[in-house]
């Protein structure tokens, strides 16, 4: 069964609005921190769904949400393939409400990946700030990320160089753990997928999955 949904990351300088899913019984996301969003209503566009869901879940009114990517989750639940249109929203008004979906909180951007997230979220959240559109597919089994693949499409800038085959990045295994004992050699590969990286002003960016971090982390 095909399920269509939106996933929205509302952002203000240095922070992202996140939802801790702890209120609803039977919630497949229970205990996780997520962006906002939800399932399409009949006839809705992705933008209309994103605006409605954020207003219902957080009380905020979005203006001009930016579509940054599309995520595919084959068999995320038994007999259900989920497709999520991913937005970033920076222009909004209103005050936060007591959300029926969970506990809302503004999280410092440098702390986002430390939250209890779905494993794949740690892969694609760094893609949100790139100047290119992404189409990613994430494979889960029993809640564990088995592999993912991604295609990047340039927006206003040329596609960065990378080891692509017919425009596709190779399937990557689940995110690797951050090295416990940091050495300079750890700045030569991606900690998420192990691919080559580029370095500029102590910013390290993976040429395949787009994961970005500072050098000499953690």
C-alpha positions as CSV (number, residue, x, y, z in Angstrom):
1,X,0.0,0.0,0.0
2,X,1.3,3.4,-0.9
3,X,1.4,6.1,1.8
4,X,2.1,9.8,1.0
5,X,3.3,12.2,3.7
6,X,5.2,15.4,4.3
7,X,8.1,15.9,6.7
8,X,8.8,19.5,7.6
9,X,11.8,21.0,9.4
10,X,10.8,24.5,10.8
11,X,14.0,26.5,11.3
12,X,15.0,29.7,13.0
13,X,18.6,30.9,13.3
14,X,20.6,28.2,14.9
15,X,17.6,26.0,15.9
16,X,15.1,23.5,14.5
17,X,11.6,22.8,15.8
18,X,11.3,19.1,16.6
19,X,8.5,16.9,17.9
20,X,9.1,14.2,20.6
21,X,6.6,11.5,19.9
22,X,5.5,10.4,23.3
23,X,1.7,11.1,23.5
24,X,-0.1,8.7,21.2
25,X,-0.5,5.0,22.0
26,X,0.5,2.8,19.1
27,X,2.5,5.5,17.4
28,X,5.1,3.9,15.1
29,X,7.4,6.8,15.9
30,X,6.9,6.6,19.7
31,X,9.9,7.7,21.7
32,X,11.6,9.2,18.6
33,X,12.2,12.9,17.8
34,X,10.8,13.9,14.3
35,X,10.2,16.8,12.2
36,X,6.6,17.8,11.8
37,X,4.2,16.7,9.1
38,X,1.8,13.8,8.2
39,X,-0.3,12.1,5.6
40,X,-1.9,13.8,2.7
41,X,-5.6,14.5,2.5
42,X,-7.4,13.8,-0.8
43,X,-6.5,16.3,-3.5
44,X,-3.8,18.1,-1.4
45,X,-0.5,19.3,-2.9
46,X,2.7,18.6,-0.9
47,X,2.9,22.3,0.0
48,X,-0.7,22.4,1.2
49,X,-0.2,19.3,3.3
50,X,3.0,20.7,4.8
51,X,1.3,24.0,5.8
52,X,-1.8,22.2,7.2
53,X,0.1,19.6,9.2
54,X,2.4,22.2,10.8
55,X,-0.5,24.4,11.8
56,X,-2.4,21.4,13.3
57,X,0.7,20.0,15.1
58,X,2.4,23.2,16.2
59,X,0.0,26.2,15.7
60,X,2.4,27.9,13.3
61,X,1.4,29.3,9.9
62,X,4.0,28.6,7.2
63,X,4.8,30.8,4.3
64,X,6.7,29.5,1.3
65,X,8.0,26.2,2.6
66,X,11.0,25.0,0.6
67,X,10.8,21.5,-0.9
68,X,14.3,20.0,-0.5
69,X,13.9,16.3,-1.2
70,X,11.9,13.2,-1.5
71,X,12.3,10.1,0.7
72,X,11.2,6.6,-0.1
73,X,10.8,3.9,2.6
74,X,9.9,0.5,1.1
75,X,8.0,-1.7,3.5
76,X,8.5,0.7,6.4
77,X,5.6,-1.1,7.9
78,X,4.2,-4.4,6.7
79,X,2.7,-4.0,3.2
80,X,3.3,-0.2,3.4
81,X,5.6,1.8,1.2
82,X,6.0,5.4,2.5
83,X,6.9,8.4,0.4
84,X,7.8,11.7,2.3
85,X,8.1,15.1,0.7
86,X,10.8,16.9,2.8
87,X,10.5,20.6,3.4
88,X,12.4,23.3,5.2
89,X,10.4,26.3,6.5
90,X,12.0,29.5,7.7
91,X,9.1,32.0,7.2
92,X,6.3,31.4,9.7
93,X,4.2,33.2,12.3
94,X,2.2,32.2,15.3
95,X,2.9,30.7,18.8
96,X,3.5,27.1,19.6
97,X,0.5,25.1,21.0
98,X,0.3,22.0,23.2
99,X,0.7,19.6,20.3
100,X,-1.6,16.5,20.2
101,X,1.2,14.6,18.6
102,X,4.0,15.0,21.2
103,X,6.2,17.5,23.0
104,X,7.5,20.4,20.8
105,X,11.0,21.9,21.4
106,X,13.4,24.2,19.6
107,X,16.6,22.2,19.4
108,X,20.0,23.7,18.7
109,X,21.1,22.6,15.3
110,X,24.4,21.2,16.6
111,X,22.4,18.9,18.9
112,X,20.0,17.5,16.3
113,X,21.9,14.4,15.5
114,X,22.3,13.6,19.2
115,X,18.6,13.1,19.7
116,X,16.9,9.7,19.6
117,X,16.2,9.7,15.9
118,X,15.4,7.1,13.3
119,X,18.9,6.0,12.0
120,X,18.2,7.3,8.5
121,X,17.4,10.8,9.8
122,X,21.0,11.2,10.8
123,X,21.9,10.5,7.2
124,X,19.5,12.9,5.4
125,X,19.2,15.8,7.9
126,X,22.6,17.2,6.9
127,X,21.4,17.2,3.3
128,X,18.7,19.9,4.1
129,X,21.2,22.8,3.9
130,X,22.8,21.7,0.6
131,X,22.1,23.6,-2.6
132,X,20.7,20.5,-4.3
133,X,17.6,18.4,-4.3
134,X,17.8,14.8,-3.0
135,X,15.8,11.7,-3.7
136,X,16.7,9.1,-1.1
137,X,15.6,5.5,-0.5
138,X,16.0,4.0,3.0
139,X,15.6,0.3,3.8
140,X,14.6,-0.7,7.3
141,X,14.1,-4.1,8.9
142,X,12.6,-4.3,12.4
143,X,13.4,-0.6,13.0
144,X,17.1,-1.0,11.9
145,X,18.5,0.8,8.9
146,X,19.9,-1.8,6.6
147,X,21.0,0.4,3.7
148,X,20.2,3.6,1.8
149,X,20.8,5.1,-1.6
150,X,20.5,8.6,-2.9
151,X,20.4,10.7,-6.1
152,X,21.3,14.4,-5.9
153,X,19.9,17.0,-8.4
154,X,21.6,20.4,-8.7
155,X,19.5,23.4,-8.0
156,X,21.4,26.6,-8.9
157,X,24.9,25.2,-8.7
158,X,26.7,22.4,-10.5
159,X,26.7,18.9,-9.1
160,X,29.8,18.4,-6.9
161,X,32.2,15.8,-8.1
162,X,31.7,12.3,-6.6
163,X,31.9,8.6,-7.4
164,X,28.5,8.4,-9.1
165,X,27.4,5.7,-11.5
166,X,24.7,6.9,-13.9
167,X,24.0,9.7,-11.5
168,X,23.5,7.3,-8.5
169,X,25.5,7.1,-5.4
170,X,26.3,3.6,-4.3
171,X,24.1,1.9,-1.7
172,X,25.6,2.6,1.7
173,X,25.4,0.5,4.8
174,X,23.9,1.8,8.1
175,X,25.7,4.8,9.6
176,X,29.0,4.0,11.1
177,X,29.9,4.9,14.7
178,X,32.0,8.0,15.3
179,X,35.6,7.0,16.0
180,X,36.2,6.7,19.8
181,X,39.8,7.8,19.5
182,X,40.1,10.6,17.1
183,X,43.1,10.9,14.8
184,X,43.9,13.1,11.8
185,X,43.2,10.1,9.5
186,X,39.5,10.3,10.5
187,X,39.3,13.6,8.5
188,X,39.9,11.7,5.2
189,X,36.7,9.7,5.0
190,X,33.0,10.1,5.8
191,X,31.9,8.7,9.2
192,X,28.5,7.9,7.8
193,X,29.1,6.0,4.6
194,X,33.0,5.8,4.4
195,X,33.2,7.7,1.1
196,X,35.8,10.4,0.2
197,X,35.3,13.8,1.6
198,X,36.2,17.4,0.7
199,X,37.6,19.9,3.2
200,X,37.2,23.7,3.2
201,X,37.9,26.0,6.2
202,X,37.7,23.0,8.6
203,X,34.3,22.0,7.1
204,X,34.3,18.4,5.9
205,X,31.6,17.3,3.4
206,X,31.0,13.8,2.1
207,X,31.1,13.6,-1.7
208,X,28.5,10.8,-1.7
209,X,25.9,11.1,1.1
210,X,26.5,14.8,1.8
211,X,27.1,14.4,5.6
212,X,28.8,17.5,6.9
213,X,30.9,18.1,10.0
214,X,33.7,20.1,11.4
215,X,37.2,18.7,11.3
216,X,38.7,17.5,14.6
217,X,35.3,16.3,15.8
218,X,34.0,15.0,18.1
